[in-house]
Amino acid sequence: MANFNFSSENNFKDQSNEILSSRRIIEDGKLIILMDTIEETMNNCIETENVIDGIYFIDKLLEVSPYNSDFWFKKGILLNIDLKFEEAINCFDKAIFLNPGDVEIYLEKSISEDGLCLTECAIESLEKVLEMEPENDEAFYNLGLIFFRGNNIVRAKECFLKTLLLNDDNNEIYFDLASCEETLNEYNSALIFIDKYLKTNPYNESAWYNKAVYLSALNRKEEALDSLEFALAINGEFPQAWFNKAVITAELGQLHLAIEYFKNSLLYDPKDENSYMNLANVYRELNNYENAIKYYSKTLKINFENEKAYLGRADCYSILGKYNFALRDYNKLLKFSFSNKEALFGKAETEYSLGRLNFACLTYDKILKIDPNDFNANLQLSQIHFELGNYSEAINSFDKCVKLDNNNYLPYYYLAKIYKIKGNIVKVKEFVNLAVKYSPGNKKRIRNEFSC
């Protein structure tokens, strides 16, 4: 007997006596008289996704019956299982040529076309099915999936509803319809469909998880937590459920409990960037800046380009007075996000806190190149010029502030201070009056400062 080399890569489930017996039939030259036996074995290979043996048997069948459309169709199915979509399409085309009225061939061919991202071709194949069988629920369902993936949600919903009309036993459709409604932000409708799904699938943790998402979007937070409890009762190692439970708990102000839930999420998904980031934010909200820094750092180990993590960590360093560390984070962030205004503002403020006023000026200049009309950047730059004694630059800068917002008293106040230094009493009175006009609550303090 010949030695057969079976590859473990195909993970087929059955290398039983049936396979060996069928191979012996072929080796003994008895294929033609025992074709039914070989065909049955080949069909079992399809059911068990045993591709290598399945292809072997179907090729032997095609050698003796090359014009059998069903054999070409089944070879295409095996190739689809093996993700060899181009070869599968060739087989389906041969099957269609031999039997153009078989809708099953078009259904399988659409799977190959979809697998090759030939979306229009897949749609055409399914529409061909509907030309021959206008009430083919499988074709409508597959069309719905294609439209959903292509973000044509309205068409997807139409197809799913049509599928449900033709086959109300297909409870999976309710899950798909809920997903459509979620994408359309129709969360009340999504809840109706997911509840219908849960009536027949009460132990599906994903459905309970999705229900929680819809409830949370409708601001029904406590009910959302209840749904997540069901999801976690079914699968306690469901990291997304722990994560969402933590987020909702944090939104309800139970920050210490949220920390516990985020850590549970990380227990089952230790590389989840969002869990580390949210943990950092919660610790920051609790004024636990050291732990916040720890988890911002863990976030950055996973994604060194997480802009919010750099900003959050830099902010914590600043609060702790560790300005050099904060400045380092702003500089790291600006290496790959050079126009990030929040980082530039943070950098400028940090440079100011470190007494590096000239560097702060340069950073504010960068902000103004990005957005020349940013009032805060213009005002901060003006004040630094004033502190540095660059009065001409300060006057020009404060004048620009006035043009951007002539109702803010600070530019007038500083202009009065500059002209007092310069000894221009007329200008001092002019700008003092304007400062008082736009900040009457500071009238006494301002007039006392300028003795007018």
Buried (B, 14 or more C-beta within 10 A) or exposed (E): EEEEEEEEEBEBEBBEEBBEEBBEBBEEEEBEEBBEBBBBBBBBBBEBBBBBBBBBBBEBBBEEBEEBBBBBBBBBBBBBBBEBBEBBBBBBBBBBEBBEEBBBBBBBBBBBBBBBEBBEBBBBBBEBBBEEBEEBBBBBBBBBBBBBEEEBBEBBBBBBBBBBEBBEEBBBBBBBBBBBBBBEEBBEBBBBBBBBBBEEBEEBBBBBBBBBBBBBBBEBBEBBBBBBBBBBEBBEEBBBBBBBBBBBBBEEEBBEBBBEBBEBBBEBBEEBBBBBBBBBBBBBEBEBBEBBBBBBEBBBEBEEEBBBBBBBBBBBBBEBEBBEBBBBBBBBBBEEBEEBBBBBBBBBBBBBBBEBBEBBBEBBEBBBEEEEEBBEBBBBBBBBBBEBEBBEBBBEBBBBBBEBBEEBBBBBBBBBBBBBEEEBEEBBBBBBBBBBEBBEEBEEEBBEBBEB
